[in-house]
Amino acid sequence: MSAPDVFNSDLFSLRSLTLAIRKLVYTPTRLTELNLFNSRGIDTTSVFIDIGQNSVNLVAASERGSTPATVVGDKYESRPFKTRHLSQRSNMLAEEVQNVRLFGSEDTTAGVEMKVNELLAKHVTNLALTKENHMLGAVKGQIIDADGSTVLLDLHAEMGTSAQTLDFAFTTATTKIQNTVVALKRKIDEQLGGTPYTSIHVLCGSAWFDAFTGHPKVEESWLRFSGSSNLRDDLRRGFTYGGVTFEEYRGGAGVTIATDEAWAIPMGVSDLFIARYAPADYMETVNTIGLDYYAKSEPMRMNKGVEIETQTNPLFLCTRPNAVINLTKS
């Protein structure tokens, strides 16, 4: 009985590999868990956003029968934003899967599938981390490339807005932190205008979070309403103070929030954060609705193995970056 030609089987087809990579379980990142982004696929490589500002004006009193004041409609500028192409490749040599079987089985294909999934798991972890980096960049107003310095997209420059900051004076023990939290709410109200939101969620760097939870006024308030046992709990996963939820953002591998700052996000704002996925750059995916991940393979020279490629083509945007407030500490 001849051995199956696993490298030319359906196991390495675009459909099979893409389904496999989307089923793989990986540790979700925090921004994914918060479900901030309205996500869907698109059949193009660009997204057009209408940028404008609704205006409301007082109407001056005038004599009856006089000519009414002229109201001019708001102007909008439609601006394109390109999706980003994020891809990586790996080689699987025939020699690597020679004599490889799934434990307790004589099925060679099952053993090869196990090796394929090991590679795909590494790929999807890298892509998920990169997506988290782009999502966090959208929160901060600047999406930075993997090198940590190249600005891929400056949202304030593109949207015509300016960054908003608010300082928390933690070094002064008598500072009424509750008043600063109220000032934060007012600042978000000002930036959003009449747009409603449901709550505020603050992602904090470690030093900022420690200064906040360790401030006497915060400890006093938390002790009064929650009891002493809560002060011994690990609060990093989030707690509510003054109607605002604060949590420490745990980053890693270059995806992080600076230790001495935090970012306040208004939740429940329609399309404040959007994620769009363009189709892969393959002939069979042209003009199709994009998926969050793709995986494909092709034979190597002389059929020595296969080359596996994975990719995602996302665009992460904050459509009103001035509504996300950068919190500093002093």
Secondary structure as a PSIPRED ss2 file (coil, helix, strand):
# PSIPRED VFORMAT (PSIPRED V4.0)

   1 M C   1.000  0.000  0.000
   2 S C   1.000  0.000  0.000
   3 A C   1.000  0.000  0.000
   4 P C   1.000  0.000  0.000
   5 D C   1.000  0.000  0.000
   6 V H   0.000  1.000  0.000
   7 F H   0.000  1.000  0.000
   8 N H   0.000  1.000  0.000
   9 S C   1.000  0.000  0.000
  10 D H   0.000  1.000  0.000
  11 L H   0.000  1.000  0.000
  12 F H   0.000  1.000  0.000
  13 S C   1.000  0.000  0.000
  14 L H   0.000  1.000  0.000
  15 R H   0.000  1.000  0.000
  16 S H   0.000  1.000  0.000
  17 L H   0.000  1.000  0.000
  18 T H   0.000  1.000  0.000
  19 L H   0.000  1.000  0.000
  20 A H   0.000  1.000  0.000
  21 I H   0.000  1.000  0.000
  22 R H   0.000  1.000  0.000
  23 K H   0.000  1.000  0.000
  24 L C   1.000  0.000  0.000
  25 V C   1.000  0.000  0.000
  26 Y C   1.000  0.000  0.000
  27 T C   1.000  0.000  0.000
  28 P C   1.000  0.000  0.000
  29 T C   1.000  0.000  0.000
  30 R H   0.000  1.000  0.000
  31 L H   0.000  1.000  0.000
  32 T H   0.000  1.000  0.000
  33 E H   0.000  1.000  0.000
  34 L H   0.000  1.000  0.000
  35 N C   1.000  0.000  0.000
  36 L C   1.000  0.000  0.000
  37 F C   1.000  0.000  0.000
  38 N E   0.000  0.000  1.000
  39 S E   0.000  0.000  1.000
  40 R E   0.000  0.000  1.000
  41 G E   0.000  0.000  1.000
  42 I C   1.000  0.000  0.000
  43 D C   1.000  0.000  0.000
  44 T C   1.000  0.000  0.000
  45 T C   1.000  0.000  0.000
  46 S E   0.000  0.000  1.000
  47 V E   0.000  0.000  1.000
  48 F E   0.000  0.000  1.000
  49 I E   0.000  0.000  1.000
  50 D E   0.000  0.000  1.000
  51 I E   0.000  0.000  1.000
  52 G E   0.000  0.000  1.000
  53 Q C   1.000  0.000  0.000
  54 N C   1.000  0.000  0.000
  55 S C   1.000  0.000  0.000
  56 V C   1.000  0.000  0.000
  57 N C   1.000  0.000  0.000
  58 L C   1.000  0.000  0.000
  59 V C   1.000  0.000  0.000
  60 A C   1.000  0.000  0.000
  61 A C   1.000  0.000  0.000
  62 S C   1.000  0.000  0.000
  63 E C   1.000  0.000  0.000
  64 R C   1.000  0.000  0.000
  65 G C   1.000  0.000  0.000
  66 S C   1.000  0.000  0.000
  67 T C   1.000  0.000  0.000
  68 P C   1.000  0.000  0.000
  69 A C   1.000  0.000  0.000
  70 T C   1.000  0.000  0.000
  71 V C   1.000  0.000  0.000
  72 V C   1.000  0.000  0.000
  73 G C   1.000  0.000  0.000
  74 D C   1.000  0.000  0.000
  75 K C   1.000  0.000  0.000
  76 Y E   0.000  0.000  1.000
  77 E E   0.000  0.000  1.000
  78 S E   0.000  0.000  1.000
  79 R E   0.000  0.000  1.000
  80 P E   0.000  0.000  1.000
  81 F E   0.000  0.000  1.000
  82 K E   0.000  0.000  1.000
  83 T C   1.000  0.000  0.000
  84 R C   1.000  0.000  0.000
  85 H C   1.000  0.000  0.000
  86 L E   0.000  0.000  1.000
  87 S E   0.000  0.000  1.000
  88 Q E   0.000  0.000  1.000
  89 R E   0.000  0.000  1.000
  90 S E   0.000  0.000  1.000
  91 N E   0.000  0.000  1.000
  92 M E   0.000  0.000  1.000
  93 L E   0.000  0.000  1.000
  94 A H   0.000  1.000  0.000
  95 E H   0.000  1.000  0.000
  96 E H   0.000  1.000  0.000
  97 V H   0.000  1.000  0.000
  98 Q C   1.000  0.000  0.000
  99 N C   1.000  0.000  0.000
 100 V C   1.000  0.000  0.000
 101 R C   1.000  0.000  0.000
 102 L C   1.000  0.000  0.000
 103 F C   1.000  0.000  0.000
 104 G C   1.000  0.000  0.000
 105 S C   1.000  0.000  0.000
 106 E C   1.000  0.000  0.000
 107 D C   1.000  0.000  0.000
 108 T H   0.000  1.000  0.000
 109 T H   0.000  1.000  0.000
 110 A H   0.000  1.000  0.000
 111 G H   0.000  1.000  0.000
 112 V H   0.000  1.000  0.000
 113 E H   0.000  1.000  0.000
 114 M H   0.000  1.000  0.000
 115 K H   0.000  1.000  0.000
 116 V H   0.000  1.000  0.000
 117 N H   0.000  1.000  0.000
 118 E H   0.000  1.000  0.000
 119 L H   0.000  1.000  0.000
 120 L H   0.000  1.000  0.000
 121 A H   0.000  1.000  0.000
 122 K H   0.000  1.000  0.000
 123 H H   0.000  1.000  0.000
 124 V H   0.000  1.000  0.000
 125 T H   0.000  1.000  0.000
 126 N H   0.000  1.000  0.000
 127 L H   0.000  1.000  0.000
 128 A H   0.000  1.000  0.000
 129 L H   0.000  1.000  0.000
 130 T H   0.000  1.000  0.000
 131 K H   0.000  1.000  0.000
 132 E H   0.000  1.000  0.000
 133 N H   0.000  1.000  0.000
 134 H H   0.000  1.000  0.000
 135 M H   0.000  1.000  0.000
 136 L H   0.000  1.000  0.000
 137 G H   0.000  1.000  0.000
 138 A H   0.000  1.000  0.000
 139 V H   0.000  1.000  0.000
 140 K H   0.000  1.000  0.000
 141 G C   1.000  0.000  0.000
 142 Q E   0.000  0.000  1.000
 143 I E   0.000  0.000  1.000
 144 I E   0.000  0.000  1.000
 145 D C   1.000  0.000  0.000
 146 A C   1.000  0.000  0.000
 147 D C   1.000  0.000  0.000
 148 G C   1.000  0.000  0.000
 149 S C   1.000  0.000  0.000
 150 T C   1.000  0.000  0.000
 151 V E   0.000  0.000  1.000
 152 L E   0.000  0.000  1.000
 153 L E   0.000  0.000  1.000
 154 D E   0.000  0.000  1.000
 155 L H   0.000  1.000  0.000
 156 H H   0.000  1.000  0.000
 157 A H   0.000  1.000  0.000
 158 E H   0.000  1.000  0.000
 159 M H   0.000  1.000  0.000
 160 G C   1.000  0.000  0.000
 161 T C   1.000  0.000  0.000
 162 S C   1.000  0.000  0.000
 163 A C   1.000  0.000  0.000
 164 Q E   0.000  0.000  1.000
 165 T E   0.000  0.000  1.000
 166 L E   0.000  0.000  1.000
 167 D E   0.000  0.000  1.000
 168 F E   0.000  0.000  1.000
 169 A C   1.000  0.000  0.000
 170 F C   1.000  0.000  0.000
 171 T C   1.000  0.000  0.000
 172 T C   1.000  0.000  0.000
 173 A C   1.000  0.000  0.000
 174 T C   1.000  0.000  0.000
 175 T C   1.000  0.000  0.000
 176 K C   1.000  0.000  0.000
 177 I H   0.000  1.000  0.000
 178 Q H   0.000  1.000  0.000
 179 N H   0.000  1.000  0.000
 180 T H   0.000  1.000  0.000
 181 V H   0.000  1.000  0.000
 182 V H   0.000  1.000  0.000
 183 A H   0.000  1.000  0.000
 184 L H   0.000  1.000  0.000
 185 K H   0.000  1.000  0.000
 186 R H   0.000  1.000  0.000
 187 K H   0.000  1.000  0.000
 188 I H   0.000  1.000  0.000
 189 D H   0.000  1.000  0.000
 190 E H   0.000  1.000  0.000
 191 Q H   0.000  1.000  0.000
 192 L H   0.000  1.000  0.000
 193 G C   1.000  0.000  0.000
 194 G C   1.000  0.000  0.000
 195 T C   1.000  0.000  0.000
 196 P C   1.000  0.000  0.000
 197 Y C   1.000  0.000  0.000
 198 T C   1.000  0.000  0.000
 199 S E   0.000  0.000  1.000
 200 I E   0.000  0.000  1.000
 201 H E   0.000  0.000  1.000
 202 V E   0.000  0.000  1.000
 203 L E   0.000  0.000  1.000
 204 C E   0.000  0.000  1.000
 205 G C   1.000  0.000  0.000
 206 S H   0.000  1.000  0.000
 207 A H   0.000  1.000  0.000
 208 W H   0.000  1.000  0.000
 209 F H   0.000  1.000  0.000
 210 D H   0.000  1.000  0.000
 211 A H   0.000  1.000  0.000
 212 F H   0.000  1.000  0.000
 213 T H   0.000  1.000  0.000
 214 G C   1.000  0.000  0.000
 215 H C   1.000  0.000  0.000
 216 P H   0.000  1.000  0.000
 217 K H   0.000  1.000  0.000
 218 V H   0.000  1.000  0.000
 219 E H   0.000  1.000  0.000
 220 E H   0.000  1.000  0.000
 221 S H   0.000  1.000  0.000
 222 W H   0.000  1.000  0.000
 223 L H   0.000  1.000  0.000
 224 R H   0.000  1.000  0.000
 225 F H   0.000  1.000  0.000
 226 S H   0.000  1.000  0.000
 227 G C   1.000  0.000  0.000
 228 S H   0.000  1.000  0.000
 229 S H   0.000  1.000  0.000
 230 N H   0.000  1.000  0.000
 231 L H   0.000  1.000  0.000
 232 R H   0.000  1.000  0.000
 233 D C   1.000  0.000  0.000
 234 D C   1.000  0.000  0.000
 235 L C   1.000  0.000  0.000
 236 R C   1.000  0.000  0.000
 237 R C   1.000  0.000  0.000
 238 G C   1.000  0.000  0.000
 239 F E   0.000  0.000  1.000
 240 T E   0.000  0.000  1.000
 241 Y E   0.000  0.000  1.000
 242 G C   1.000  0.000  0.000
 243 G C   1.000  0.000  0.000
 244 V E   0.000  0.000  1.000
 245 T E   0.000  0.000  1.000
 246 F E   0.000  0.000  1.000
 247 E E   0.000  0.000  1.000
 248 E E   0.000  0.000  1.000
 249 Y C   1.000  0.000  0.000
 250 R C   1.000  0.000  0.000
 251 G C   1.000  0.000  0.000
 252 G E   0.000  0.000  1.000
 253 A C   1.000  0.000  0.000
 254 G C   1.000  0.000  0.000
 255 V E   0.000  0.000  1.000
 256 T C   1.000  0.000  0.000
 257 I C   1.000  0.000  0.000
 258 A C   1.000  0.000  0.000
 259 T C   1.000  0.000  0.000
 260 D C   1.000  0.000  0.000
 261 E E   0.000  0.000  1.000
 262 A E   0.000  0.000  1.000
 263 W E   0.000  0.000  1.000
 264 A E   0.000  0.000  1.000
 265 I E   0.000  0.000  1.000
 266 P E   0.000  0.000  1.000
 267 M E   0.000  0.000  1.000
 268 G C   1.000  0.000  0.000
 269 V C   1.000  0.000  0.000
 270 S C   1.000  0.000  0.000
 271 D C   1.000  0.000  0.000
 272 L C   1.000  0.000  0.000
 273 F E   0.000  0.000  1.000
 274 I E   0.000  0.000  1.000
 275 A E   0.000  0.000  1.000
 276 R E   0.000  0.000  1.000
 277 Y E   0.000  0.000  1.000
 278 A C   1.000  0.000  0.000
 279 P C   1.000  0.000  0.000
 280 A C   1.000  0.000  0.000
 281 D C   1.000  0.000  0.000
 282 Y C   1.000  0.000  0.000
 283 M H   0.000  1.000  0.000
 284 E H   0.000  1.000  0.000
 285 T H   0.000  1.000  0.000
 286 V C   1.000  0.000  0.000
 287 N C   1.000  0.000  0.000
 288 T C   1.000  0.000  0.000
 289 I C   1.000  0.000  0.000
 290 G C   1.000  0.000  0.000
 291 L C   1.000  0.000  0.000
 292 D C   1.000  0.000  0.000
 293 Y C   1.000  0.000  0.000
 294 Y E   0.000  0.000  1.000
 295 A E   0.000  0.000  1.000
 296 K E   0.000  0.000  1.000
 297 S E   0.000  0.000  1.000
 298 E E   0.000  0.000  1.000
 299 P E   0.000  0.000  1.000
 300 M C   1.000  0.000  0.000
 301 R H   0.000  1.000  0.000
 302 M H   0.000  1.000  0.000
 303 N H   0.000  1.000  0.000
 304 K C   1.000  0.000  0.000
 305 G E   0.000  0.000  1.000
 306 V E   0.000  0.000  1.000
 307 E E   0.000  0.000  1.000
 308 I E   0.000  0.000  1.000
 309 E E   0.000  0.000  1.000
 310 T E   0.000  0.000  1.000
 311 Q E   0.000  0.000  1.000
 312 T E   0.000  0.000  1.000
 313 N C   1.000  0.000  0.000
 314 P E   0.000  0.000  1.000
 315 L E   0.000  0.000  1.000
 316 F E   0.000  0.000  1.000
 317 L E   0.000  0.000  1.000
 318 C E   0.000  0.000  1.000
 319 T C   1.000  0.000  0.000
 320 R C   1.000  0.000  0.000
 321 P H   0.000  1.000  0.000
 322 N H   0.000  1.000  0.000
 323 A H   0.000  1.000  0.000
 324 V C   1.000  0.000  0.000
 325 I E   0.000  0.000  1.000
 326 N E   0.000  0.000  1.000
 327 L E   0.000  0.000  1.000
 328 T E   0.000  0.000  1.000
 329 K E   0.000  0.000  1.000
 330 S C   1.000  0.000  0.000
